Amino acid sequence: MLEKTTRLNMLYDFYHQLLTNKQMKYMELYYREDYSLAEIANHNDVSRQAVHDTIKRTEQHLEMYEKKLRLYDKFSQRNEQLLALENALQEEKIDKARLLHIVEQIKKIE
């Protein structure tokens, strides 16, 4: 559950501007403020089921955007390579070939 929440928060960070105001509000309240579905429903004068449906549809939209645009995936790949580069630079004996390989891997990330 924590992995799903973390992933959805990251996807939300990348794609929230593509959502409607209602979708953004519900996602903020549910995933960032930890409101329950009932609390969101009461606050917005809608049914709990309406909130649930909107959040589930929004999650699907975020996953669809990621499938097409891959912004989160590319971000994660770059971060992994940058960490590898940082670790290689901290070694006592620096292997330039390894550094160049890591730089090339970063360049390949579209």
NUROVEX-662835 format. One record per residue: y, z, x of N, C-alpha, C, O in turn; residue number from 0. Coordinates in nm, 4 decimals, m for minus. Example, Ala and Ser with C-alpha at 12.3 -4.5 7.8 and 13.67 -1.06 7.14 Angstrom:
<sites>
<site n_y="m0.5690" n_z="0.7800" n_x="1.3190" ca_y="m0.4500" ca_z="0.7800" ca_x="1.2300" c_y="m0.3300" c_z="0.7800" c_x="1.3200" o_y="m0.3319" o_z="0.8465" o_x="1.4236" num="0"/>
<site n_y="m0.2250" n_z="0.7080" n_x="1.2850" ca_y="m0.1060" ca_z="0.7140" ca_x="1.3670" c_y="0.0030" c_z="0.7870" c_x="1.2900" o_y="0.1138" o_z="0.8039" o_x="1.3409" num="1"/>
</sites>
This chain:
<sites>
<site n_y="m0.1198" n_z="0.0000" n_x="0.0817" ca_y="0.0000" ca_z="0.0000" ca_x="0.0000" c_y="0.1264" c_z="0.0000" c_x="0.0862" o_y="0.2239" o_z="m0.0686" o_x="0.0556" num="0"/>
<site n_y="0.1227" n_z="0.0785" n_x="0.1949" ca_y="0.2390" ca_z="0.0856" ca_x="0.2832" c_y="0.2654" c_z="m0.0491" c_x="0.3490" o_y="0.3807" o_z="m0.0897" o_x="0.3637" num="1"/>
<site n_y="0.1579" n_z="m0.1192" n_x="0.3890" ca_y="0.1747" ca_z="m0.2515" ca_x="0.4494" c_y="0.2381" c_z="m0.3492" c_x="0.3505" o_y="0.3249" o_z="m0.4283" o_x="0.3874" num="2"/>
<site n_y="0.1940" n_z="m0.3431" n_x="0.2251" ca_y="0.2502" ca_z="m0.4312" ca_x="0.1224" c_y="0.3982" c_z="m0.4007" c_x="0.1026" o_y="0.4806" o_z="m0.4918" o_x="0.0943" num="3"/>
<site n_y="0.4312" n_z="m0.2723" n_x="0.0952" ca_y="0.5705" ca_z="m0.2312" ca_x="0.0763" c_y="0.6568" c_z="m0.2757" c_x="0.1939" o_y="0.7673" o_z="m0.3267" o_x="0.1751" num="4"/>
<site n_y="0.6061" n_z="m0.2564" n_x="0.3138" ca_y="0.6803" ca_z="m0.2980" ca_x="0.4334" c_y="0.7010" c_z="m0.4483" c_x="0.4335" o_y="0.8111" o_z="m0.4960" o_x="0.4608" num="5"/>
<site n_y="0.5956" n_z="m0.5231" n_x="0.4029" ca_y="0.6068" ca_z="m0.6696" ca_x="0.3998" c_y="0.7087" c_z="m0.7140" c_x="0.2945" o_y="0.7932" o_z="m0.7992" o_x="0.3220" num="6"/>
<site n_y="0.7011" n_z="m0.6572" n_x="0.1753" ca_y="0.7934" ca_z="m0.6970" ca_x="0.0694" c_y="0.9374" c_z="m0.6601" c_x="0.1036" o_y="1.0298" o_z="m0.7341" o_x="0.0698" num="7"/>
<site n_y="0.9572" n_z="m0.5475" n_x="0.1696" ca_y="1.0921" ca_z="m0.5119" ca_x="0.2134" c_y="1.1445" c_z="m0.6120" c_x="0.3158" o_y="1.2618" o_z="m0.6494" o_x="0.3122" num="8"/>
<site n_y="1.0578" n_z="m0.6554" n_x="0.4068" ca_y="1.1004" ca_z="m0.7555" ca_x="0.5057" c_y="1.1296" c_z="m0.8897" c_x="0.4382" o_y="1.2303" o_z="m0.9541" o_x="0.4677" num="9"/>
<site n_y="1.0414" n_z="m0.9311" n_x="0.3480" ca_y="1.0656" ca_z="m1.0563" ca_x="0.2761" c_y="1.1951" c_z="m1.0470" c_x="0.1966" o_y="1.2727" o_z="m1.1424" o_x="0.1911" num="10"/>
<site n_y="1.2176" n_z="m0.9318" n_x="0.1355" ca_y="1.3410" ca_z="m0.9114" ca_x="0.0606" c_y="1.4623" c_z="m0.9254" c_x="0.1537" o_y="1.5622" o_z="m0.9869" o_x="0.1163" num="11"/>
<site n_y="1.4539" n_z="m0.8692" n_x="0.2733" ca_y="1.5647" ca_z="m0.8817" ca_x="0.3692" c_y="1.5961" c_z="m1.0278" c_x="0.3991" o_y="1.7128" o_z="m1.0658" o_x="0.4089" num="12"/>
<site n_y="1.4933" n_z="m1.1087" n_x="0.4132" ca_y="1.5138" ca_z="m1.2497" ca_x="0.4470" c_y="1.5585" c_z="m1.3337" c_x="0.3275" o_y="1.6406" o_z="m1.4241" o_x="0.3430" num="13"/>
<site n_y="1.5058" n_z="m1.3051" n_x="0.2094" ca_y="1.5236" ca_z="m1.3975" ca_x="0.0967" c_y="1.5998" c_z="m1.3413" c_x="m0.0230" o_y="1.6069" o_z="m1.4085" o_x="m0.1259" num="14"/>
<site n_y="1.6565" n_z="m1.2226" n_x="m0.0144" ca_y="1.7170" ca_z="m1.1618" ca_x="m0.1332" c_y="1.8293" c_z="m1.2469" c_x="m0.1929" o_y="1.8540" o_z="m1.2411" o_x="m0.3134" num="15"/>
<site n_y="1.8954" n_z="m1.3235" n_x="m0.1117" ca_y="2.0056" ca_z="m1.4054" ca_x="m0.1641" c_y="1.9564" c_z="m1.5185" c_x="m0.2545" o_y="2.0355" o_z="m1.5809" o_x="m0.3254" num="16"/>
<site n_y="1.8271" n_z="m1.5443" n_x="m0.2517" ca_y="1.7704" ca_z="m1.6480" ca_x="m0.3387" c_y="1.7278" c_z="m1.5918" c_x="m0.4744" o_y="1.6819" o_z="m1.6664" o_x="m0.5609" num="17"/>
<site n_y="1.7426" n_z="m1.4622" n_x="m0.4928" ca_y="1.7012" ca_z="m1.3966" ca_x="m0.6168" c_y="1.8187" c_z="m1.3806" c_x="m0.7126" o_y="1.9349" o_z="m1.3888" o_x="m0.6729" num="18"/>
<site n_y="1.7864" n_z="m1.3578" n_x="m0.8379" ca_y="1.8903" ca_z="m1.3286" ca_x="m0.9370" c_y="1.9401" c_z="m1.1856" c_x="m0.9151" o_y="1.8769" o_z="m1.1065" o_x="m0.8451" num="19"/>
<site n_y="2.0537" n_z="m1.1543" n_x="m0.9759" ca_y="2.1073" ca_z="m1.0183" ca_x="m0.9648" c_y="2.0103" c_z="m0.9146" c_x="m1.0210" o_y="1.9933" o_z="m0.8073" o_x="m0.9632" num="20"/>
<site n_y="1.9468" n_z="m0.9467" n_x="m1.1336" ca_y="1.8508" ca_z="m0.8543" ca_x="m1.1942" c_y="1.7312" c_z="m0.8329" c_x="m1.1013" o_y="1.6859" o_z="m0.7198" o_x="m1.0836" num="21"/>
<site n_y="1.6805" n_z="m0.9399" n_x="m1.0427" ca_y="1.5678" ca_z="m0.9273" ca_x="m0.9505" c_y="1.6058" c_z="m0.8412" c_x="m0.8296" o_y="1.5286" o_z="m0.7554" o_x="m0.7866" num="22"/>
<site n_y="1.7233" n_z="m0.8649" n_x="m0.7766" ca_y="1.7685" ca_z="m0.7849" ca_x="m0.6621" c_y="1.7801" c_z="m0.6377" c_x="m0.6993" o_y="1.7363" o_z="m0.5505" o_x="m0.6243" num="23"/>
<site n_y="1.8394" n_z="m0.6103" n_x="m0.8156" ca_y="1.8594" ca_z="m0.4723" ca_x="m0.8586" c_y="1.7253" c_z="m0.4014" c_x="m0.8749" o_y="1.7084" o_z="m0.2895" o_x="m0.8264" num="24"/>
<site n_y="1.6298" n_z="m0.4650" n_x="m0.9426" ca_y="1.5002" ca_z="m0.4022" ca_x="m0.9654" c_y="1.4257" c_z="m0.3805" c_x="m0.8337" o_y="1.3644" o_z="m0.2756" o_x="m0.8137" num="25"/>
<site n_y="1.4307" n_z="m0.4782" n_x="m0.7448" ca_y="1.3620" ca_z="m0.4645" ca_x="m0.6157" c_y="1.4239" c_z="m0.3527" c_x="m0.5320" o_y="1.3528" o_z="m0.2748" o_x="m0.4684" num="26"/>
<site n_y="1.5555" n_z="m0.3457" n_x="m0.5327" ca_y="1.6247" ca_z="m0.2386" ca_x="m0.4587" c_y="1.5818" c_z="m0.1022" c_x="m0.5123" o_y="1.5457" o_z="m0.0128" o_x="m0.4358" num="27"/>
<site n_y="1.5860" n_z="m0.0877" n_x="m0.6424" ca_y="1.5518" ca_z="0.0411" ca_x="m0.7027" c_y="1.4046" c_z="0.0768" c_x="m0.6805" o_y="1.3725" o_z="0.1917" o_x="m0.6502" num="28"/>
<site n_y="1.3168" n_z="m0.0194" n_x="m0.6954" ca_y="1.1736" ca_z="0.0083" ca_x="m0.6869" c_y="1.1270" c_z="0.0276" c_x="m0.5418" o_y="1.0583" o_z="0.1250" o_x="m0.5111" num="29"/>
<site n_y="1.1638" n_z="m0.0639" n_x="m0.4539" ca_y="1.1115" ca_z="m0.0596" ca_x="m0.3167" c_y="1.1976" c_z="0.0183" c_x="m0.2188" o_y="1.1452" o_z="0.0738" o_x="m0.1222" num="30"/>
<site n_y="1.3263" n_z="0.0239" n_x="m0.2410" ca_y="1.4134" ca_z="0.0923" ca_x="m0.1452" c_y="1.4520" c_z="0.2327" c_x="m0.1905" o_y="1.4614" o_z="0.3241" o_x="m0.1086" num="31"/>
<site n_y="1.4744" n_z="0.2499" n_x="m0.3201" ca_y="1.5169" ca_z="0.3792" ca_x="m0.3728" c_y="1.4011" c_z="0.4602" c_x="m0.4295" o_y="1.4176" o_z="0.5764" o_x="m0.4666" num="32"/>
<site n_y="1.2818" n_z="0.3967" n_x="m0.4360" ca_y="1.1596" ca_z="0.4634" ca_x="m0.4822" c_y="1.1683" c_z="0.5116" c_x="m0.6266" o_y="1.1125" o_z="0.6156" o_x="m0.6614" num="33"/>
<site n_y="1.2381" n_z="0.4359" n_x="m0.7101" ca_y="1.2417" ca_z="0.4663" ca_x="m0.8535" c_y="1.1082" c_z="0.4234" c_x="m0.9149" o_y="1.0441" o_z="0.3299" o_x="m0.8670" num="34"/>
<site n_y="1.0681" n_z="0.4913" n_x="m1.0189" ca_y="0.9489" ca_z="0.4497" ca_x="m1.0929" c_y="0.9881" c_z="0.3366" c_x="m1.1886" o_y="1.1061" o_z="0.3121" o_x="m1.2138" num="35"/>
<site n_y="0.8868" n_z="0.2695" n_x="m1.2403" ca_y="0.9136" ca_z="0.1630" ca_x="m1.3379" c_y="0.9844" c_z="0.2205" c_x="m1.4604" o_y="1.0763" o_z="0.1589" o_x="m1.5143" num="36"/>
<site n_y="0.9413" n_z="0.3378" n_x="m1.5034" ca_y="1.0025" ca_z="0.4016" ca_x="m1.6211" c_y="1.1494" c_z="0.4354" c_x="m1.5952" o_y="1.2338" o_z="0.4168" o_x="m1.6829" num="37"/>
<site n_y="1.1798" n_z="0.4847" n_x="m1.4760" ca_y="1.3194" ca_z="0.5178" ca_x="m1.4433" c_y="1.4071" c_z="0.3926" c_x="m1.4429" o_y="1.5195" o_z="0.3943" o_x="m1.4931" num="38"/>
<site n_y="1.3553" n_z="0.2861" n_x="m1.3868" ca_y="1.4316" ca_z="0.1604" ca_x="m1.3845" c_y="1.4509" c_z="0.1105" c_x="m1.5272" o_y="1.5597" o_z="0.0662" o_x="m1.5638" num="39"/>
<site n_y="1.3456" n_z="0.1178" n_x="m1.6074" ca_y="1.3528" ca_z="0.0731" ca_x="m1.7473" c_y="1.4573" c_z="0.1537" c_x="m1.8243" o_y="1.5395" o_z="0.0964" o_x="m1.8958" num="40"/>
<site n_y="1.4543" n_z="0.2847" n_x="m1.8101" ca_y="1.5510" ca_z="0.3703" ca_x="m1.8807" c_y="1.6938" c_z="0.3403" c_x="m1.8356" o_y="1.7857" o_z="0.3350" o_x="m1.9173" num="41"/>
<site n_y="1.7109" n_z="0.3214" n_x="m1.7098" ca_y="1.8439" ca_z="0.2956" ca_x="m1.6533" c_y="1.9010" c_z="0.1609" c_x="m1.7008" o_y="2.0227" o_z="0.1441" o_x="m1.7101" num="42"/>
<site n_y="1.8125" n_z="0.0661" n_x="m1.7305" ca_y="1.8565" ca_z="m0.0689" ca_x="m1.7679" c_y="1.8309" c_z="m0.1020" c_x="m1.9149" o_y="1.8482" o_z="m0.2169" o_x="m1.9557" num="43"/>
<site n_y="1.7909" n_z="m0.0051" n_x="m1.9936" ca_y="1.7646" ca_z="m0.0237" ca_x="m2.1367" c_y="1.6684" c_z="m0.1391" c_x="m2.1651" o_y="1.6929" o_z="m0.2225" o_x="m2.2523" num="44"/>
<site n_y="1.5591" n_z="m0.1417" n_x="m2.0898" ca_y="1.4530" ca_z="m0.2403" ca_x="m2.1120" c_y="1.3205" c_z="m0.1654" c_x="m2.1110" o_y="1.3151" o_z="m0.0461" o_x="m2.0813" num="45"/>
<site n_y="1.2142" n_z="m0.2371" n_x="m2.1440" ca_y="1.0825" ca_z="m0.1725" ca_x="m2.1447" c_y="1.0277" c_z="m0.1621" c_x="m2.0025" o_y="1.0671" o_z="m0.2368" o_x="m1.9130" num="46"/>
<site n_y="0.9370" n_z="m0.0684" n_x="m1.9848" ca_y="0.8697" ca_z="m0.0523" ca_x="m1.8567" c_y="0.7948" c_z="m0.1809" c_x="m1.8217" o_y="0.7925" o_z="m0.2225" o_x="m1.7058" num="47"/>
<site n_y="0.7341" n_z="m0.2432" n_x="m1.9221" ca_y="0.6602" ca_z="m0.3682" ca_x="m1.9009" c_y="0.7523" c_z="m0.4796" c_x="m1.8530" o_y="0.7132" o_z="m0.5600" o_x="m1.7684" num="48"/>
<site n_y="0.8735" n_z="m0.4854" n_x="m1.9058" ca_y="0.9700" ca_z="m0.5883" ca_x="m1.8616" c_y="1.0049" c_z="m0.5698" c_x="m1.7142" o_y="1.0153" o_z="m0.6669" o_x="m1.6392" num="49"/>
<site n_y="1.0227" n_z="m0.4449" n_x="m1.6737" ca_y="1.0526" ca_z="m0.4163" ca_x="m1.5330" c_y="0.9336" c_z="m0.4564" c_x="m1.4461" o_y="0.9492" o_z="m0.5219" o_x="m1.3430" num="50"/>
<site n_y="0.8144" n_z="m0.4157" n_x="m1.4900" ca_y="0.6922" ca_z="m0.4490" ca_x="m1.4153" c_y="0.6787" c_z="m0.5997" c_x="m1.3983" o_y="0.6541" o_z="m0.6479" o_x="m1.2878" num="51"/>
<site n_y="0.6945" n_z="m0.6743" n_x="m1.5073" ca_y="0.6812" ca_z="m0.8203" ca_x="m1.5023" c_y="0.7851" c_z="m0.8826" c_x="m1.4095" o_y="0.7538" o_z="m0.9734" o_x="m1.3325" num="52"/>
<site n_y="0.9072" n_z="m0.8341" n_x="m1.4170" ca_y="1.0133" ca_z="m0.8881" ca_x="m1.3308" c_y="0.9829" c_z="m0.8611" c_x="m1.1839" o_y="0.9998" o_z="m0.9493" o_x="m1.0997" num="53"/>
<site n_y="0.9389" n_z="m0.7417" n_x="m1.1534" ca_y="0.9067" ca_z="m0.7083" ca_x="m1.0138" c_y="0.7897" c_z="m0.7927" c_x="m0.9642" o_y="0.7944" o_z="m0.8444" o_x="m0.8525" num="54"/>
<site n_y="0.6862" n_z="m0.8074" n_x="m1.0441" ca_y="0.5697" ca_z="m0.8882" ca_x="m1.0026" c_y="0.6090" c_z="m1.0348" c_x="m0.9820" o_y="0.5667" o_z="m1.0973" o_x="m0.8848" num="55"/>
<site n_y="0.6885" n_z="m1.0888" n_x="m1.0717" ca_y="0.7353" ca_z="m1.2273" ca_x="m1.0557" c_y="0.8210" c_z="m1.2408" c_x="m0.9305" o_y="0.8109" o_z="m1.3398" o_x="m0.8581" num="56"/>
<site n_y="0.9043" n_z="m1.1421" n_x="m0.9056" ca_y="0.9910" ca_z="m1.1445" ca_x="m0.7883" c_y="0.9081" c_z="m1.1391" c_x="m0.6609" o_y="0.9380" o_z="m1.2097" o_x="m0.5646" num="57"/>
<site n_y="0.8046" n_z="m1.0564" n_x="m0.6592" ca_y="0.7144" ca_z="m1.0513" ca_x="m0.5438" c_y="0.6523" c_z="m1.1887" c_x="m0.5193" o_y="0.6420" o_z="m1.2331" o_x="m0.4049" num="58"/>
<site n_y="0.6113" n_z="m1.2556" n_x="m0.6265" ca_y="0.5539" ca_z="m1.3897" ca_x="m0.6132" c_y="0.6563" c_z="m1.4884" c_x="m0.5589" o_y="0.6230" o_z="m1.5737" o_x="m0.4767" num="59"/>
<site n_y="0.7803" n_z="m1.4771" n_x="m0.6043" ca_y="0.8873" ca_z="m1.5646" ca_x="m0.5546" c_y="0.9083" c_z="m1.5423" c_x="m0.4044" o_y="0.9201" o_z="m1.6378" o_x="m0.3277" num="60"/>
<site n_y="0.9126" n_z="m1.4160" n_x="m0.3641" ca_y="0.9334" ca_z="m1.3858" ca_x="m0.2220" c_y="0.8198" c_z="m1.4427" c_x="m0.1369" o_y="0.8442" o_z="m1.4985" o_x="m0.0299" num="61"/>
<site n_y="0.6968" n_z="m1.4287" n_x="m0.1841" ca_y="0.5824" ca_z="m1.4840" ca_x="m0.1110" c_y="0.5885" c_z="m1.6369" c_x="m0.1065" o_y="0.5531" o_z="m1.6978" o_x="m0.0055" num="62"/>
<site n_y="0.6333" n_z="m1.6984" n_x="m0.2157" ca_y="0.6463" ca_z="m1.8435" ca_x="m0.2187" c_y="0.7532" c_z="m1.8895" c_x="m0.1183" o_y="0.7324" o_z="m1.9864" o_x="m0.0454" num="63"/>
<site n_y="0.8661" n_z="m1.8204" n_x="m0.1150" ca_y="0.9708" ca_z="m1.8559" ca_x="m0.0191" c_y="0.9184" c_z="m1.8443" c_x="0.1235" o_y="0.9459" o_z="m1.9300" o_x="0.2076" num="64"/>
<site n_y="0.8434" n_z="m1.7388" n_x="0.1501" ca_y="0.7888" ca_z="m1.7199" ca_x="0.2851" c_y="0.6878" c_z="m1.8286" c_x="0.3185" o_y="0.6849" o_z="m1.8781" o_x="0.4311" num="65"/>
<site n_y="0.6056" n_z="m1.8659" n_x="0.2224" ca_y="0.5061" ca_z="m1.9713" ca_x="0.2458" c_y="0.5745" c_z="m2.1028" c_x="0.2838" o_y="0.5253" o_z="m2.1771" o_x="0.3686" num="66"/>
<site n_y="0.6876" n_z="m2.1303" n_x="0.2205" ca_y="0.7586" ca_z="m2.2558" ca_x="0.2464" c_y="0.8488" c_z="m2.2492" c_x="0.3692" o_y="0.8540" o_z="m2.3443" o_x="0.4472" num="67"/>
<site n_y="0.9193" n_z="m2.1388" n_x="0.3870" ca_y="1.0210" ca_z="m2.1309" ca_x="0.4924" c_y="0.9745" c_z="m2.0586" c_x="0.6193" o_y="1.0229" o_z="m2.0874" o_x="0.7287" num="68"/>
<site n_y="0.8807" n_z="m1.9651" n_x="0.6043" ca_y="0.8196" ca_z="m1.8919" ca_x="0.7159" c_y="0.9208" c_z="m1.8172" c_x="0.8037" o_y="0.8986" o_z="m1.8047" o_x="0.9241" num="69"/>
<site n_y="1.0286" n_z="m1.7685" n_x="0.7483" ca_y="1.1287" ca_z="m1.6967" ca_x="0.8272" c_y="1.0745" c_z="m1.5651" c_x="0.8820" o_y="1.0983" o_z="m1.5319" o_x="0.9981" num="70"/>
<site n_y="1.0028" n_z="m1.4911" n_x="0.8005" ca_y="0.9469" ca_z="m1.3634" ca_x="0.8450" c_y="0.8389" c_z="m1.3857" c_x="0.9508" o_y="0.8329" o_z="m1.3134" o_x="1.0503" num="71"/>
<site n_y="0.7548" n_z="m1.4846" n_x="0.9294" ca_y="0.6488" ca_z="m1.5159" ca_x="1.0248" c_y="0.7074" c_z="m1.5536" c_x="1.1616" o_y="0.6612" o_z="m1.5051" o_x="1.2649" num="72"/>
<site n_y="0.8072" n_z="m1.6384" n_x="1.1614" ca_y="0.8715" ca_z="m1.6789" ca_x="1.2872" c_y="0.9410" c_z="m1.5613" c_x="1.3537" o_y="0.9360" o_z="m1.5470" o_x="1.4759" num="73"/>
<site n_y="1.0051" n_z="m1.4778" n_x="1.2752" ca_y="1.0701" ca_z="m1.3580" ca_x="1.3268" c_y="0.9676" c_z="m1.2683" c_x="1.3959" o_y="0.9921" o_z="m1.2185" o_x="1.5058" num="74"/>
<site n_y="0.8536" n_z="m1.2482" n_x="1.3316" ca_y="0.7479" ca_z="m1.1634" ca_x="1.3878" c_y="0.6921" c_z="m1.2223" c_x="1.5174" o_y="0.6705" o_z="m1.1504" o_x="1.6150" num="75"/>
<site n_y="0.6692" n_z="m1.3528" n_x="1.5172" ca_y="0.6185" ca_z="m1.4188" ca_x="1.6380" c_y="0.7167" c_z="m1.4057" c_x="1.7541" o_y="0.6769" o_z="m1.3762" o_x="1.8668" num="76"/>
<site n_y="0.8441" n_z="m1.4276" n_x="1.7262" ca_y="0.9457" ca_z="m1.4139" ca_x="1.8317" c_y="0.9495" c_z="m1.2717" c_x="1.8862" o_y="0.9578" o_z="m1.2512" o_x="2.0073" num="77"/>
<site n_y="0.9436" n_z="m1.1742" n_x="1.7967" ca_y="0.9451" ca_z="m1.0347" ca_x="1.8410" c_y="0.8256" c_z="m1.0015" c_x="1.9293" o_y="0.8402" o_z="m0.9302" o_x="2.0286" num="78"/>
<site n_y="0.7078" n_z="m1.0522" n_x="1.8946" ca_y="0.5886" ca_z="m1.0300" ca_x="1.9771" c_y="0.6067" c_z="m1.0899" c_x="2.1156" o_y="0.5744" o_z="m1.0264" o_x="2.2160" num="79"/>
<site n_y="0.6582" n_z="m1.2116" n_x="2.1210" ca_y="0.6774" ca_z="m1.2786" ca_x="2.2497" c_y="0.7861" c_z="m1.2098" c_x="2.3325" o_y="0.7735" o_z="m1.1984" o_x="2.4545" num="80"/>
<site n_y="0.8905" n_z="m1.1651" n_x="2.2678" ca_y="0.9972" ca_z="m1.0951" ca_x="2.3401" c_y="0.9475" c_z="m0.9622" c_x="2.3959" o_y="0.9872" o_z="m0.9219" o_x="2.5053" num="81"/>
<site n_y="0.8617" n_z="m0.8949" n_x="2.3222" ca_y="0.8019" ca_z="m0.7712" ca_x="2.3727" c_y="0.7131" c_z="m0.8009" c_x="2.4938" o_y="0.7153" o_z="m0.7273" o_x="2.5924" num="82"/>
<site n_y="0.6360" n_z="m0.9077" n_x="2.4856" ca_y="0.5522" ca_z="m0.9478" ca_x="2.5992" c_y="0.6392" c_z="m0.9812" c_x="2.7203" o_y="0.6051" o_z="m0.9454" o_x="2.8330" num="83"/>
<site n_y="0.7497" n_z="m1.0488" n_x="2.6978" ca_y="0.8424" ca_z="m1.0828" ca_x="2.8054" c_y="0.9020" c_z="m0.9562" c_x="2.8671" o_y="0.9099" o_z="m0.9434" o_x="2.9892" num="84"/>
<site n_y="0.9431" n_z="m0.8649" n_x="2.7828" ca_y="0.9997" ca_z="m0.7390" ca_x="2.8308" c_y="0.8980" c_z="m0.6618" c_x="2.9152" o_y="0.9314" o_z="m0.6084" o_x="3.0210" num="85"/>
<site n_y="0.7732" n_z="m0.6568" n_x="2.8667" ca_y="0.6678" ca_z="m0.5878" ca_x="2.9408" c_y="0.6397" c_z="m0.6561" c_x="3.0745" o_y="0.6189" o_z="m0.5888" o_x="3.1754" num="86"/>
<site n_y="0.6390" n_z="m0.7874" n_x="3.0755" ca_y="0.6147" ca_z="m0.8615" ca_x="3.1999" c_y="0.7263" c_z="m0.8377" c_x="3.3009" o_y="0.7009" o_z="m0.8290" o_x="3.4211" num="87"/>
<site n_y="0.8480" n_z="m0.8274" n_x="3.2530" ca_y="0.9616" ca_z="m0.8036" ca_x="3.3427" c_y="0.9610" c_z="m0.6620" c_x="3.4010" o_y="1.0191" o_z="m0.6382" o_x="3.5069" num="88"/>
<site n_y="0.8967" n_z="m0.5701" n_x="3.3334" ca_y="0.8928" ca_z="m0.4323" ca_x="3.3806" c_y="0.7806" c_z="m0.4069" c_x="3.4814" o_y="0.7752" o_z="m0.3007" o_x="3.5435" num="89"/>
<site n_y="0.6918" n_z="m0.5042" n_x="3.4974" ca_y="0.5831" ca_z="m0.4877" ca_x="3.5943" c_y="0.6381" c_z="m0.4891" c_x="3.7363" o_y="0.7407" o_z="m0.5508" o_x="3.7652" num="90"/>
<site n_y="0.5669" n_z="m0.4196" n_x="3.8233" ca_y="0.6117" ca_z="m0.4097" ca_x="3.9622" c_y="0.6156" c_z="m0.5468" c_x="4.0285" o_y="0.7142" o_z="m0.5835" o_x="4.0925" num="91"/>
<site n_y="0.5081" n_z="m0.6212" n_x="4.0125" ca_y="0.5022" ca_z="m0.7556" ca_x="4.0696" c_y="0.5194" c_z="m0.8556" c_x="3.9547" o_y="0.4328" o_z="m0.8662" o_x="3.8679" num="92"/>
<site n_y="0.6294" n_z="m0.9274" n_x="3.9546" ca_y="0.6601" ca_z="m1.0199" ca_x="3.8461" c_y="0.5924" c_z="m1.1543" c_x="3.8711" o_y="0.6092" o_z="m1.2164" o_x="3.9761" num="93"/>
<site n_y="0.5147" n_z="m1.1974" n_x="3.7701" ca_y="0.4447" ca_z="m1.3253" ca_x="3.7754" c_y="0.5321" c_z="m1.4291" c_x="3.7046" o_y="0.5386" o_z="m1.4336" o_x="3.5817" num="94"/>
<site n_y="0.5994" n_z="m1.5130" n_x="3.7853" ca_y="0.6921" ca_z="m1.6109" ca_x="3.7272" c_y="0.6219" c_z="m1.7089" c_x="3.6343" o_y="0.6791" o_z="m1.7507" o_x="3.5336" num="95"/>
<site n_y="0.5003" n_z="m1.7454" n_x="3.6668" ca_y="0.4254" ca_z="m1.8385" ca_x="3.5810" c_y="0.4025" c_z="m1.7767" c_x="3.4431" o_y="0.4136" o_z="m1.8442" o_x="3.3407" num="96"/>
<site n_y="0.3703" n_z="m1.6478" n_x="3.4422" ca_y="0.3510" ca_z="m1.5787" ca_x="3.3138" c_y="0.4813" c_z="m1.5735" c_x="3.2350" o_y="0.4823" o_z="m1.5947" o_x="3.1137" num="97"/>
<site n_y="0.5908" n_z="m1.5453" n_x="3.3043" ca_y="0.7211" ca_z="m1.5411" ca_x="3.2373" c_y="0.7555" c_z="m1.6769" c_x="3.1770" o_y="0.8012" o_z="m1.6853" o_x="3.0629" num="98"/>
<site n_y="0.7337" n_z="m1.7812" n_x="3.2528" ca_y="0.7620" ca_z="m1.9164" ca_x="3.2031" c_y="0.6745" c_z="m1.9505" c_x="3.0829" o_y="0.7202" o_z="m2.0145" o_x="2.9881" num="99"/>
<site n_y="0.5489" n_z="m1.9075" n_x="3.0873" ca_y="0.4591" ca_z="m1.9319" ca_x="2.9755" c_y="0.5109" c_z="m1.8629" c_x="2.8490" o_y="0.5107" o_z="m1.9218" o_x="2.7409" num="100"/>
<site n_y="0.5547" n_z="m1.7390" n_x="2.8631" ca_y="0.6069" ca_z="m1.6650" ca_x="2.7478" c_y="0.7325" c_z="m1.7330" c_x="2.6940" o_y="0.7491" o_z="m1.7450" o_x="2.5726" num="101"/>
<site n_y="0.8203" n_z="m1.7771" n_x="2.7824" ca_y="0.9420" ca_z="m1.8468" ca_x="2.7399" c_y="0.9047" c_z="m1.9751" c_x="2.6640" o_y="0.9664" o_z="m2.0078" o_x="2.5626" num="102"/>
<site n_y="0.8051" n_z="m2.0462" n_x="2.7130" ca_y="0.7612" ca_z="m2.1685" ca_x="2.6441" c_y="0.7051" c_z="m2.1368" c_x="2.5055" o_y="0.7271" o_z="m2.2121" o_x="2.4107" num="103"/>
<site n_y="0.6332" n_z="m2.0263" n_x="2.4939" ca_y="0.5797" ca_z="m1.9853" ca_x="2.3642" c_y="0.6935" c_z="m1.9565" c_x="2.2674" o_y="0.6858" o_z="m1.9922" o_x="2.1499" num="104"/>
<site n_y="0.7986" n_z="m1.8926" n_x="2.3160" ca_y="0.9145" ca_z="m1.8620" ca_x="2.2304" c_y="0.9800" c_z="m1.9928" c_x="2.1859" o_y="1.0197" o_z="m2.0055" o_x="2.0700" num="105"/>
<site n_y="0.9916" n_z="m2.0886" n_x="2.2752" ca_y="1.0542" ca_z="m2.2167" ca_x="2.2413" c_y="0.9755" c_z="m2.2917" c_x="2.1349" o_y="1.0337" o_z="m2.3646" o_x="2.0546" num="106"/>
<site n_y="0.8431" n_z="m2.2744" n_x="2.1336" ca_y="0.7577" ca_z="m2.3459" ca_x="2.0381" c_y="0.7709" c_z="m2.2929" c_x="1.8951" o_y="0.7362" o_z="m2.3620" o_x="1.7994" num="107"/>
<site n_y="0.8204" n_z="m2.1718" n_x="1.8816" ca_y="0.8369" ca_z="m2.1141" ca_x="1.7476" c_y="0.9533" c_z="m2.1872" c_x="1.6811" o_y="1.0667" o_z="m2.1832" o_x="1.7286" num="108"/>
<site n_y="0.9233" n_z="m2.2521" n_x="1.5732" ca_y="1.0262" ca_z="m2.3323" ca_x="1.5050" c_y="1.1246" c_z="m2.2470" c_x="1.4315" o_y="1.2171" o_z="m2.2992" o_x="1.3692" num="109"/>
</sites>
